[in-house]
Amino acid sequence: MKRSASIAAMIGLATGAAIGAEFEVRQTGKIFAPARLTVAAGSVVHFANDETFFHHAFVETPQFAADTGDIPPGETRDIVFSRAGIYIINCAIHPQMKMVVEVRE
């Protein structure tokens, strides 16, 4: 009994850690790096602007929408991905900038 309780506790910890995970995406060279990211639902993605000009990250779908607003040079804005799905992230200032975030349950 004690061993199965420990295994259950470890599984719970692993699940909790994945849900609250944090990731970083760099905006540099007018690209998102990495260009694709897979995260668990509930994860936070930090969008860091490494350029000398503004960037902006947003996603808008029927099941999930988020917008960082303008991100000044050297600053970071966050998006919490709360719903499973595959999302295209765009920069509202530089339309050629796109990335994919896959959110899993």
Summary of the structure (lengths in Angstrom):
residues: 105
radius of gyration: 16.3
end to end distance: 29.0
largest distance: 58.9
contacts: 291
relative contact order: 0.23
helix: 17%
strand: 51%
